[in-house]
Amino acid sequence: MSIDDKIKKDLAEQAQELDQMMQEKEGLGDYLKTGFRSGMKWVMVIGYIYAIVFTVLMFTFGYQFFNAEPQRQIFWGVLLILVFNGLIAVKLWIFIETNRNHTSKEIRRLELRLRSSN
C-alpha cells in the first residue's frame, strides 16, 4: 500500500467519523445534563436550587412591586433588582460549568481519537 493510498484511507475514515459525530444531535437538555457528569455534581444541584429559589423570589418581589403602594415600591423594586442580578449570576455560573464539562469531554474524546490513530 502506497503512502497516497494510506492517506486517502485515513481521510475517508476521518470523514466518516465526522459524519457520525454530526448526526449526534444534542439538544439543550442533553447539553445541560453534561453539567451533572462531573465529580462536583452536588455543586450543580445547589446551583439549580439557588436558581429556582431566586426565580420564585423574583416573581414574588415583582408581584409585590406592582401591587405595593407608591411609598413601598422603592423597597420592592430594589429587592427585585438584587434578586434579578443574583439569578443572572447563578445562571451564568451554571452555563459556565456546563460548558467547562462539555469542553473537557470533547478534549478527552479528541485525545482518545489521537491515541487510537497512532
ABEGO torsion letter per residue (X at the ends): XBAAAAAAAAAAAAAAAAAAAAABBBBAAAAAAAAAABAAAAAAAAAAAAAAAAAAAAAAAAAAAAABBAAAAAAAAAAAAAAAAAAAAAAAAAAAAAAAAAAAAAAAAAAAAAAAAX
